[in-house]
């Protein structure tokens, strides 16, 4: 069934920032004298939400350094490395196809809202979305509550068919919370093997989403 709303995750789904975040992680680890992640595959096996738990998995002890300090340092590294980030292959073609099909598109992200809007504008895709939904800080916690708030506001007067597209287990959790079908993209921040544990469709290319839009 063609969705009425196409709900997009941003980082790792529309924005190709996997290498960027891998570099940020190793910059943080190096800064604090901790062993670095060996490669991107190793990063994709440990990344997850909430990111405070991800930081613990890669070696941070929050009895020795505060999470807020790590988050502030990450923002500084991200500002440097994200300058080279581009859209995922095929992203704009799918955005155009959804627009032509009359499907409303919304970004629901764990990114800080102003940063999210700035990046969407820089990438030239801000105009594709009827709304952008981010969080209020840089701590990349759960986006489930902002997603539910969006649903309550947007669908207060009636239902609608929702399709959520993301690249992490958390995106699947958010999709379930708002009652959306879910498709997960294996080119993002978590490995295909991890994504397949959800049982929902896992796509290797965003172009495959065209089949969901009919």
Biotite code that builds the C-alpha atoms (Angstrom):
import biotite.structure as struc

atoms = struc.array([
    struc.Atom([0.000, 0.000, 0.000], chain_id="A", res_id=1, res_name="UNK", atom_name="CA", element="C"),
    struc.Atom([1.307, 3.430, -0.916], chain_id="A", res_id=2, res_name="UNK", atom_name="CA", element="C"),
    struc.Atom([2.130, 5.401, 2.241], chain_id="A", res_id=3, res_name="UNK", atom_name="CA", element="C"),
    struc.Atom([0.548, 8.758, 3.009], chain_id="A", res_id=4, res_name="UNK", atom_name="CA", element="C"),
    struc.Atom([3.713, 9.772, 4.877], chain_id="A", res_id=5, res_name="UNK", atom_name="CA", element="C"),
    struc.Atom([7.313, 8.783, 4.259], chain_id="A", res_id=6, res_name="UNK", atom_name="CA", element="C"),
    struc.Atom([9.205, 9.283, 7.518], chain_id="A", res_id=7, res_name="UNK", atom_name="CA", element="C"),
    struc.Atom([12.959, 9.573, 7.107], chain_id="A", res_id=8, res_name="UNK", atom_name="CA", element="C"),
    struc.Atom([15.815, 9.136, 9.500], chain_id="A", res_id=9, res_name="UNK", atom_name="CA", element="C"),
    struc.Atom([18.616, 11.537, 8.542], chain_id="A", res_id=10, res_name="UNK", atom_name="CA", element="C"),
    struc.Atom([22.107, 10.471, 9.665], chain_id="A", res_id=11, res_name="UNK", atom_name="CA", element="C"),
    struc.Atom([23.175, 7.295, 7.911], chain_id="A", res_id=12, res_name="UNK", atom_name="CA", element="C"),
    struc.Atom([19.990, 7.144, 5.840], chain_id="A", res_id=13, res_name="UNK", atom_name="CA", element="C"),
    struc.Atom([19.795, 10.339, 3.825], chain_id="A", res_id=14, res_name="UNK", atom_name="CA", element="C"),
    struc.Atom([23.186, 11.704, 4.911], chain_id="A", res_id=15, res_name="UNK", atom_name="CA", element="C"),
    struc.Atom([26.263, 9.585, 4.289], chain_id="A", res_id=16, res_name="UNK", atom_name="CA", element="C"),
    struc.Atom([28.099, 10.392, 7.519], chain_id="A", res_id=17, res_name="UNK", atom_name="CA", element="C"),
    struc.Atom([29.248, 6.914, 8.543], chain_id="A", res_id=18, res_name="UNK", atom_name="CA", element="C"),
    struc.Atom([32.926, 7.633, 7.843], chain_id="A", res_id=19, res_name="UNK", atom_name="CA", element="C"),
    struc.Atom([32.508, 10.983, 9.572], chain_id="A", res_id=20, res_name="UNK", atom_name="CA", element="C"),
    struc.Atom([31.183, 9.386, 12.756], chain_id="A", res_id=21, res_name="UNK", atom_name="CA", element="C"),
    struc.Atom([33.859, 6.676, 12.670], chain_id="A", res_id=22, res_name="UNK", atom_name="CA", element="C"),
    struc.Atom([36.495, 9.415, 12.547], chain_id="A", res_id=23, res_name="UNK", atom_name="CA", element="C"),
    struc.Atom([34.786, 11.321, 15.365], chain_id="A", res_id=24, res_name="UNK", atom_name="CA", element="C"),
    struc.Atom([34.773, 8.188, 17.514], chain_id="A", res_id=25, res_name="UNK", atom_name="CA", element="C"),
    struc.Atom([38.476, 7.602, 16.996], chain_id="A", res_id=26, res_name="UNK", atom_name="CA", element="C"),
    struc.Atom([39.261, 11.264, 17.617], chain_id="A", res_id=27, res_name="UNK", atom_name="CA", element="C"),
    struc.Atom([37.455, 11.012, 20.960], chain_id="A", res_id=28, res_name="UNK", atom_name="CA", element="C"),
    struc.Atom([39.161, 7.751, 21.869], chain_id="A", res_id=29, res_name="UNK", atom_name="CA", element="C"),
    struc.Atom([42.574, 9.122, 20.932], chain_id="A", res_id=30, res_name="UNK", atom_name="CA", element="C"),
    struc.Atom([41.935, 12.316, 22.922], chain_id="A", res_id=31, res_name="UNK", atom_name="CA", element="C"),
    struc.Atom([41.200, 10.273, 26.044], chain_id="A", res_id=32, res_name="UNK", atom_name="CA", element="C"),
    struc.Atom([43.988, 7.742, 25.548], chain_id="A", res_id=33, res_name="UNK", atom_name="CA", element="C"),
    struc.Atom([41.686, 4.830, 24.745], chain_id="A", res_id=34, res_name="UNK", atom_name="CA", element="C"),
    struc.Atom([42.134, 2.140, 22.048], chain_id="A", res_id=35, res_name="UNK", atom_name="CA", element="C"),
    struc.Atom([40.739, 3.196, 18.695], chain_id="A", res_id=36, res_name="UNK", atom_name="CA", element="C"),
    struc.Atom([38.192, 1.286, 16.603], chain_id="A", res_id=37, res_name="UNK", atom_name="CA", element="C"),
    struc.Atom([39.992, -0.791, 14.016], chain_id="A", res_id=38, res_name="UNK", atom_name="CA", element="C"),
    struc.Atom([37.792, 0.037, 11.024], chain_id="A", res_id=39, res_name="UNK", atom_name="CA", element="C"),
    struc.Atom([34.295, 1.073, 9.938], chain_id="A", res_id=40, res_name="UNK", atom_name="CA", element="C"),
    struc.Atom([33.009, -2.489, 10.211], chain_id="A", res_id=41, res_name="UNK", atom_name="CA", element="C"),
    struc.Atom([34.021, -2.534, 13.864], chain_id="A", res_id=42, res_name="UNK", atom_name="CA", element="C"),
    struc.Atom([32.259, 0.810, 14.358], chain_id="A", res_id=43, res_name="UNK", atom_name="CA", element="C"),
    struc.Atom([29.041, -0.458, 12.735], chain_id="A", res_id=44, res_name="UNK", atom_name="CA", element="C"),
    struc.Atom([29.001, -3.469, 15.053], chain_id="A", res_id=45, res_name="UNK", atom_name="CA", element="C"),
    struc.Atom([29.070, -1.364, 18.241], chain_id="A", res_id=46, res_name="UNK", atom_name="CA", element="C"),
    struc.Atom([27.135, 1.767, 17.281], chain_id="A", res_id=47, res_name="UNK", atom_name="CA", element="C"),
    struc.Atom([23.628, 2.170, 18.622], chain_id="A", res_id=48, res_name="UNK", atom_name="CA", element="C"),
    struc.Atom([21.153, 4.269, 20.592], chain_id="A", res_id=49, res_name="UNK", atom_name="CA", element="C"),
    struc.Atom([21.121, 5.738, 23.091], chain_id="A", res_id=50, res_name="UNK", atom_name="CA", element="C"),
    struc.Atom([24.626, 6.897, 22.270], chain_id="A", res_id=51, res_name="UNK", atom_name="CA", element="C"),
    struc.Atom([25.568, 7.059, 25.946], chain_id="A", res_id=52, res_name="UNK", atom_name="CA", element="C"),
    struc.Atom([25.534, 3.250, 25.909], chain_id="A", res_id=53, res_name="UNK", atom_name="CA", element="C"),
    struc.Atom([27.501, 3.200, 22.645], chain_id="A", res_id=54, res_name="UNK", atom_name="CA", element="C"),
    struc.Atom([30.183, 5.360, 24.265], chain_id="A", res_id=55, res_name="UNK", atom_name="CA", element="C"),
    struc.Atom([30.397, 2.891, 27.146], chain_id="A", res_id=56, res_name="UNK", atom_name="CA", element="C"),
    struc.Atom([30.806, 0.012, 24.682], chain_id="A", res_id=57, res_name="UNK", atom_name="CA", element="C"),
    struc.Atom([33.778, 1.685, 23.008], chain_id="A", res_id=58, res_name="UNK", atom_name="CA", element="C"),
    struc.Atom([35.537, 2.237, 26.319], chain_id="A", res_id=59, res_name="UNK", atom_name="CA", element="C"),
    struc.Atom([34.396, 5.422, 28.087], chain_id="A", res_id=60, res_name="UNK", atom_name="CA", element="C"),
    struc.Atom([33.990, 5.369, 31.844], chain_id="A", res_id=61, res_name="UNK", atom_name="CA", element="C"),
    struc.Atom([31.563, 8.086, 32.927], chain_id="A", res_id=62, res_name="UNK", atom_name="CA", element="C"),
    struc.Atom([32.884, 7.954, 36.449], chain_id="A", res_id=63, res_name="UNK", atom_name="CA", element="C"),
    struc.Atom([36.066, 9.463, 34.993], chain_id="A", res_id=64, res_name="UNK", atom_name="CA", element="C"),
    struc.Atom([34.661, 11.792, 32.328], chain_id="A", res_id=65, res_name="UNK", atom_name="CA", element="C"),
    struc.Atom([31.142, 13.177, 31.991], chain_id="A", res_id=66, res_name="UNK", atom_name="CA", element="C"),
    struc.Atom([28.854, 12.313, 29.113], chain_id="A", res_id=67, res_name="UNK", atom_name="CA", element="C"),
    struc.Atom([28.207, 16.032, 28.518], chain_id="A", res_id=68, res_name="UNK", atom_name="CA", element="C"),
    struc.Atom([31.962, 16.616, 28.086], chain_id="A", res_id=69, res_name="UNK", atom_name="CA", element="C"),
    struc.Atom([32.195, 13.794, 25.538], chain_id="A", res_id=70, res_name="UNK", atom_name="CA", element="C"),
    struc.Atom([29.128, 15.130, 23.716], chain_id="A", res_id=71, res_name="UNK", atom_name="CA", element="C"),
    struc.Atom([30.644, 18.623, 23.490], chain_id="A", res_id=72, res_name="UNK", atom_name="CA", element="C"),
    struc.Atom([33.922, 17.202, 22.161], chain_id="A", res_id=73, res_name="UNK", atom_name="CA", element="C"),
    struc.Atom([32.019, 15.099, 19.619], chain_id="A", res_id=74, res_name="UNK", atom_name="CA", element="C"),
    struc.Atom([30.217, 18.194, 18.304], chain_id="A", res_id=75, res_name="UNK", atom_name="CA", element="C"),
    struc.Atom([33.562, 19.919, 17.725], chain_id="A", res_id=76, res_name="UNK", atom_name="CA", element="C"),
    struc.Atom([34.951, 16.919, 15.826], chain_id="A", res_id=77, res_name="UNK", atom_name="CA", element="C"),
    struc.Atom([31.706, 16.493, 13.875], chain_id="A", res_id=78, res_name="UNK", atom_name="CA", element="C"),
    struc.Atom([31.800, 20.103, 12.683], chain_id="A", res_id=79, res_name="UNK", atom_name="CA", element="C"),
    struc.Atom([35.163, 19.355, 11.070], chain_id="A", res_id=80, res_name="UNK", atom_name="CA", element="C"),
    struc.Atom([34.519, 15.920, 9.589], chain_id="A", res_id=81, res_name="UNK", atom_name="CA", element="C"),
    struc.Atom([30.931, 16.547, 8.430], chain_id="A", res_id=82, res_name="UNK", atom_name="CA", element="C"),
    struc.Atom([32.017, 19.212, 5.940], chain_id="A", res_id=83, res_name="UNK", atom_name="CA", element="C"),
    struc.Atom([32.735, 16.466, 3.413], chain_id="A", res_id=84, res_name="UNK", atom_name="CA", element="C"),
    struc.Atom([29.457, 14.565, 3.925], chain_id="A", res_id=85, res_name="UNK", atom_name="CA", element="C"),
    struc.Atom([27.128, 14.086, 0.973], chain_id="A", res_id=86, res_name="UNK", atom_name="CA", element="C"),
    struc.Atom([23.748, 12.514, 0.338], chain_id="A", res_id=87, res_name="UNK", atom_name="CA", element="C"),
    struc.Atom([23.500, 8.747, 0.204], chain_id="A", res_id=88, res_name="UNK", atom_name="CA", element="C"),
    struc.Atom([23.457, 7.398, -3.384], chain_id="A", res_id=89, res_name="UNK", atom_name="CA", element="C"),
    struc.Atom([19.966, 7.523, -4.825], chain_id="A", res_id=90, res_name="UNK", atom_name="CA", element="C"),
    struc.Atom([18.542, 9.642, -1.984], chain_id="A", res_id=91, res_name="UNK", atom_name="CA", element="C"),
    struc.Atom([17.409, 12.598, -4.059], chain_id="A", res_id=92, res_name="UNK", atom_name="CA", element="C"),
    struc.Atom([15.853, 10.378, -6.727], chain_id="A", res_id=93, res_name="UNK", atom_name="CA", element="C"),
    struc.Atom([13.671, 8.705, -4.090], chain_id="A", res_id=94, res_name="UNK", atom_name="CA", element="C"),
    struc.Atom([12.776, 12.067, -2.547], chain_id="A", res_id=95, res_name="UNK", atom_name="CA", element="C"),
    struc.Atom([11.678, 13.259, -5.990], chain_id="A", res_id=96, res_name="UNK", atom_name="CA", element="C"),
    struc.Atom([9.713, 10.071, -6.667], chain_id="A", res_id=97, res_name="UNK", atom_name="CA", element="C"),
    struc.Atom([7.848, 10.353, -3.373], chain_id="A", res_id=98, res_name="UNK", atom_name="CA", element="C"),
    struc.Atom([7.078, 13.993, -4.065], chain_id="A", res_id=99, res_name="UNK", atom_name="CA", element="C"),
    struc.Atom([5.722, 13.128, -7.530], chain_id="A", res_id=100, res_name="UNK", atom_name="CA", element="C"),
    struc.Atom([3.577, 10.392, -5.967], chain_id="A", res_id=101, res_name="UNK", atom_name="CA", element="C"),
    struc.Atom([1.967, 12.923, -3.635], chain_id="A", res_id=102, res_name="UNK", atom_name="CA", element="C"),
    struc.Atom([3.497, 11.431, -0.491], chain_id="A", res_id=103, res_name="UNK", atom_name="CA", element="C"),
    struc.Atom([4.239, 13.818, 2.365], chain_id="A", res_id=104, res_name="UNK", atom_name="CA", element="C"),
    struc.Atom([7.791, 13.481, 3.660], chain_id="A", res_id=105, res_name="UNK", atom_name="CA", element="C"),
    struc.Atom([9.053, 14.177, 7.174], chain_id="A", res_id=106, res_name="UNK", atom_name="CA", element="C"),
    struc.Atom([12.527, 13.883, 8.722], chain_id="A", res_id=107, res_name="UNK", atom_name="CA", element="C"),
    struc.Atom([12.527, 12.508, 12.265], chain_id="A", res_id=108, res_name="UNK", atom_name="CA", element="C"),
    struc.Atom([16.046, 12.620, 13.645], chain_id="A", res_id=109, res_name="UNK", atom_name="CA", element="C"),
    struc.Atom([18.074, 12.300, 16.839], chain_id="A", res_id=110, res_name="UNK", atom_name="CA", element="C"),
    struc.Atom([20.073, 15.293, 15.589], chain_id="A", res_id=111, res_name="UNK", atom_name="CA", element="C"),
    struc.Atom([19.748, 18.665, 17.267], chain_id="A", res_id=112, res_name="UNK", atom_name="CA", element="C"),
    struc.Atom([16.971, 20.468, 15.382], chain_id="A", res_id=113, res_name="UNK", atom_name="CA", element="C"),
    struc.Atom([18.841, 23.569, 14.232], chain_id="A", res_id=114, res_name="UNK", atom_name="CA", element="C"),
    struc.Atom([21.798, 21.471, 13.048], chain_id="A", res_id=115, res_name="UNK", atom_name="CA", element="C"),
    struc.Atom([19.399, 19.173, 11.207], chain_id="A", res_id=116, res_name="UNK", atom_name="CA", element="C"),
    struc.Atom([17.712, 22.023, 9.347], chain_id="A", res_id=117, res_name="UNK", atom_name="CA", element="C"),
    struc.Atom([21.063, 23.604, 8.517], chain_id="A", res_id=118, res_name="UNK", atom_name="CA", element="C"),
    struc.Atom([22.380, 20.376, 7.004], chain_id="A", res_id=119, res_name="UNK", atom_name="CA", element="C"),
    struc.Atom([19.185, 19.783, 5.011], chain_id="A", res_id=120, res_name="UNK", atom_name="CA", element="C"),
    struc.Atom([19.485, 23.265, 3.522], chain_id="A", res_id=121, res_name="UNK", atom_name="CA", element="C"),
    struc.Atom([23.178, 22.823, 2.722], chain_id="A", res_id=122, res_name="UNK", atom_name="CA", element="C"),
    struc.Atom([22.371, 19.574, 0.922], chain_id="A", res_id=123, res_name="UNK", atom_name="CA", element="C"),
    struc.Atom([19.618, 21.301, -1.080], chain_id="A", res_id=124, res_name="UNK", atom_name="CA", element="C"),
    struc.Atom([16.830, 18.944, 0.032], chain_id="A", res_id=125, res_name="UNK", atom_name="CA", element="C"),
    struc.Atom([15.046, 20.953, 2.739], chain_id="A", res_id=126, res_name="UNK", atom_name="CA", element="C"),
    struc.Atom([12.169, 21.760, 0.387], chain_id="A", res_id=127, res_name="UNK", atom_name="CA", element="C"),
    struc.Atom([11.163, 18.118, -0.013], chain_id="A", res_id=128, res_name="UNK", atom_name="CA", element="C"),
    struc.Atom([9.858, 17.910, 3.553], chain_id="A", res_id=129, res_name="UNK", atom_name="CA", element="C"),
    struc.Atom([6.572, 19.094, 5.001], chain_id="A", res_id=130, res_name="UNK", atom_name="CA", element="C"),
    struc.Atom([8.185, 19.060, 8.443], chain_id="A", res_id=131, res_name="UNK", atom_name="CA", element="C"),
    struc.Atom([11.510, 18.375, 10.129], chain_id="A", res_id=132, res_name="UNK", atom_name="CA", element="C"),
    struc.Atom([11.596, 16.915, 13.630], chain_id="A", res_id=133, res_name="UNK", atom_name="CA", element="C"),
    struc.Atom([14.777, 16.920, 15.692], chain_id="A", res_id=134, res_name="UNK", atom_name="CA", element="C"),
    struc.Atom([15.681, 16.956, 19.378], chain_id="A", res_id=135, res_name="UNK", atom_name="CA", element="C"),
    struc.Atom([16.624, 19.904, 21.557], chain_id="A", res_id=136, res_name="UNK", atom_name="CA", element="C"),
    struc.Atom([20.220, 18.958, 22.439], chain_id="A", res_id=137, res_name="UNK", atom_name="CA", element="C"),
    struc.Atom([23.339, 17.236, 21.108], chain_id="A", res_id=138, res_name="UNK", atom_name="CA", element="C"),
    struc.Atom([23.048, 14.112, 23.261], chain_id="A", res_id=139, res_name="UNK", atom_name="CA", element="C"),
    struc.Atom([21.454, 11.922, 20.533], chain_id="A", res_id=140, res_name="UNK", atom_name="CA", element="C"),
    struc.Atom([19.074, 10.169, 22.877], chain_id="A", res_id=141, res_name="UNK", atom_name="CA", element="C"),
    struc.Atom([15.835, 8.464, 21.897], chain_id="A", res_id=142, res_name="UNK", atom_name="CA", element="C"),
    struc.Atom([13.739, 10.160, 19.230], chain_id="A", res_id=143, res_name="UNK", atom_name="CA", element="C"),
    struc.Atom([10.684, 8.096, 20.092], chain_id="A", res_id=144, res_name="UNK", atom_name="CA", element="C"),
    struc.Atom([9.027, 10.859, 22.090], chain_id="A", res_id=145, res_name="UNK", atom_name="CA", element="C"),
    struc.Atom([9.427, 13.511, 19.382], chain_id="A", res_id=146, res_name="UNK", atom_name="CA", element="C"),
    struc.Atom([8.117, 11.012, 16.826], chain_id="A", res_id=147, res_name="UNK", atom_name="CA", element="C"),
    struc.Atom([5.044, 10.296, 18.955], chain_id="A", res_id=148, res_name="UNK", atom_name="CA", element="C"),
    struc.Atom([4.487, 14.028, 19.478], chain_id="A", res_id=149, res_name="UNK", atom_name="CA", element="C"),
    struc.Atom([4.634, 14.543, 15.711], chain_id="A", res_id=150, res_name="UNK", atom_name="CA", element="C"),
    struc.Atom([2.090, 11.771, 15.153], chain_id="A", res_id=151, res_name="UNK", atom_name="CA", element="C"),
    struc.Atom([-0.278, 13.142, 17.793], chain_id="A", res_id=152, res_name="UNK", atom_name="CA", element="C"),
    struc.Atom([-0.093, 16.575, 16.194], chain_id="A", res_id=153, res_name="UNK", atom_name="CA", element="C"),
    struc.Atom([-0.196, 15.584, 12.521], chain_id="A", res_id=154, res_name="UNK", atom_name="CA", element="C"),
    struc.Atom([-2.685, 12.713, 12.688], chain_id="A", res_id=155, res_name="UNK", atom_name="CA", element="C"),
    struc.Atom([-4.910, 14.034, 15.465], chain_id="A", res_id=156, res_name="UNK", atom_name="CA", element="C"),
    struc.Atom([-7.915, 14.192, 13.160], chain_id="A", res_id=157, res_name="UNK", atom_name="CA", element="C"),
    struc.Atom([-7.424, 10.872, 11.394], chain_id="A", res_id=158, res_name="UNK", atom_name="CA", element="C"),
    struc.Atom([-5.111, 8.046, 10.452], chain_id="A", res_id=159, res_name="UNK", atom_name="CA", element="C"),
    struc.Atom([-2.645, 7.598, 7.655], chain_id="A", res_id=160, res_name="UNK", atom_name="CA", element="C"),
    struc.Atom([-0.355, 4.952, 6.215], chain_id="A", res_id=161, res_name="UNK", atom_name="CA", element="C"),
    struc.Atom([3.209, 5.527, 7.484], chain_id="A", res_id=162, res_name="UNK", atom_name="CA", element="C"),
    struc.Atom([6.512, 4.186, 6.180], chain_id="A", res_id=163, res_name="UNK", atom_name="CA", element="C"),
    struc.Atom([9.624, 4.821, 8.271], chain_id="A", res_id=164, res_name="UNK", atom_name="CA", element="C"),
    struc.Atom([13.023, 4.522, 6.590], chain_id="A", res_id=165, res_name="UNK", atom_name="CA", element="C"),
    struc.Atom([16.126, 4.304, 8.767], chain_id="A", res_id=166, res_name="UNK", atom_name="CA", element="C"),
    struc.Atom([19.436, 2.539, 9.281], chain_id="A", res_id=167, res_name="UNK", atom_name="CA", element="C"),
    struc.Atom([19.446, 1.423, 12.928], chain_id="A", res_id=168, res_name="UNK", atom_name="CA", element="C"),
    struc.Atom([17.562, -0.766, 15.385], chain_id="A", res_id=169, res_name="UNK", atom_name="CA", element="C"),
    struc.Atom([16.362, 2.440, 17.041], chain_id="A", res_id=170, res_name="UNK", atom_name="CA", element="C"),
    struc.Atom([14.637, 3.456, 13.801], chain_id="A", res_id=171, res_name="UNK", atom_name="CA", element="C"),
    struc.Atom([12.767, 0.158, 13.887], chain_id="A", res_id=172, res_name="UNK", atom_name="CA", element="C"),
    struc.Atom([11.763, 0.851, 17.503], chain_id="A", res_id=173, res_name="UNK", atom_name="CA", element="C"),
    struc.Atom([10.504, 4.315, 16.566], chain_id="A", res_id=174, res_name="UNK", atom_name="CA", element="C"),
    struc.Atom([8.581, 2.925, 13.592], chain_id="A", res_id=175, res_name="UNK", atom_name="CA", element="C"),
    struc.Atom([6.826, 0.430, 15.856], chain_id="A", res_id=176, res_name="UNK", atom_name="CA", element="C"),
    struc.Atom([6.027, 3.149, 18.388], chain_id="A", res_id=177, res_name="UNK", atom_name="CA", element="C"),
    struc.Atom([4.241, 5.305, 15.799], chain_id="A", res_id=178, res_name="UNK", atom_name="CA", element="C"),
    struc.Atom([2.581, 2.373, 14.036], chain_id="A", res_id=179, res_name="UNK", atom_name="CA", element="C"),
    struc.Atom([4.595, 2.655, 10.830], chain_id="A", res_id=180, res_name="UNK", atom_name="CA", element="C"),
    struc.Atom([5.853, 0.046, 8.431], chain_id="A", res_id=181, res_name="UNK", atom_name="CA", element="C"),
    struc.Atom([9.637, 0.055, 8.403], chain_id="A", res_id=182, res_name="UNK", atom_name="CA", element="C"),
    struc.Atom([12.419, -0.420, 5.870], chain_id="A", res_id=183, res_name="UNK", atom_name="CA", element="C"),
    struc.Atom([16.025, -0.376, 7.033], chain_id="A", res_id=184, res_name="UNK", atom_name="CA", element="C"),
    struc.Atom([18.975, 0.667, 4.871], chain_id="A", res_id=185, res_name="UNK", atom_name="CA", element="C"),
    struc.Atom([22.105, -1.457, 5.277], chain_id="A", res_id=186, res_name="UNK", atom_name="CA", element="C"),
    struc.Atom([24.517, 1.234, 4.063], chain_id="A", res_id=187, res_name="UNK", atom_name="CA", element="C"),
    struc.Atom([24.303, 3.261, 7.275], chain_id="A", res_id=188, res_name="UNK", atom_name="CA", element="C"),
    struc.Atom([25.498, 3.069, 10.861], chain_id="A", res_id=189, res_name="UNK", atom_name="CA", element="C"),
    struc.Atom([24.646, -0.547, 11.670], chain_id="A", res_id=190, res_name="UNK", atom_name="CA", element="C"),
    struc.Atom([25.484, -3.743, 9.844], chain_id="A", res_id=191, res_name="UNK", atom_name="CA", element="C"),
    struc.Atom([23.080, -5.710, 7.685], chain_id="A", res_id=192, res_name="UNK", atom_name="CA", element="C"),
    struc.Atom([23.252, -8.643, 10.098], chain_id="A", res_id=193, res_name="UNK", atom_name="CA", element="C"),
    struc.Atom([22.148, -6.451, 12.998], chain_id="A", res_id=194, res_name="UNK", atom_name="CA", element="C"),
    struc.Atom([19.298, -4.899, 11.004], chain_id="A", res_id=195, res_name="UNK", atom_name="CA", element="C"),
    struc.Atom([18.003, -8.295, 9.883], chain_id="A", res_id=196, res_name="UNK", atom_name="CA", element="C"),
    struc.Atom([17.332, -9.262, 13.496], chain_id="A", res_id=197, res_name="UNK", atom_name="CA", element="C"),
    struc.Atom([14.254, -6.983, 13.332], chain_id="A", res_id=198, res_name="UNK", atom_name="CA", element="C"),
    struc.Atom([12.546, -9.134, 10.706], chain_id="A", res_id=199, res_name="UNK", atom_name="CA", element="C"),
    struc.Atom([11.573, -6.075, 8.672], chain_id="A", res_id=200, res_name="UNK", atom_name="CA", element="C"),
    struc.Atom([12.730, -5.450, 5.074], chain_id="A", res_id=201, res_name="UNK", atom_name="CA", element="C"),
    struc.Atom([16.421, -4.545, 4.772], chain_id="A", res_id=202, res_name="UNK", atom_name="CA", element="C"),
    struc.Atom([17.441, -2.740, 1.591], chain_id="A", res_id=203, res_name="UNK", atom_name="CA", element="C"),
    struc.Atom([20.921, -2.378, 0.155], chain_id="A", res_id=204, res_name="UNK", atom_name="CA", element="C"),
    struc.Atom([20.063, 0.691, -1.929], chain_id="A", res_id=205, res_name="UNK", atom_name="CA", element="C"),
    struc.Atom([17.679, 3.582, -1.359], chain_id="A", res_id=206, res_name="UNK", atom_name="CA", element="C"),
    struc.Atom([16.480, 3.095, -4.935], chain_id="A", res_id=207, res_name="UNK", atom_name="CA", element="C"),
    struc.Atom([14.767, -0.078, -3.708], chain_id="A", res_id=208, res_name="UNK", atom_name="CA", element="C"),
    struc.Atom([12.302, 2.141, -1.857], chain_id="A", res_id=209, res_name="UNK", atom_name="CA", element="C"),
    struc.Atom([10.537, 2.911, -5.136], chain_id="A", res_id=210, res_name="UNK", atom_name="CA", element="C"),
    struc.Atom([8.768, -0.437, -4.731], chain_id="A", res_id=211, res_name="UNK", atom_name="CA", element="C"),
    struc.Atom([7.308, 0.738, -1.406], chain_id="A", res_id=212, res_name="UNK", atom_name="CA", element="C"),
    struc.Atom([5.883, 3.929, -2.918], chain_id="A", res_id=213, res_name="UNK", atom_name="CA", element="C"),
    struc.Atom([3.401, 2.299, -5.269], chain_id="A", res_id=214, res_name="UNK", atom_name="CA", element="C"),
])
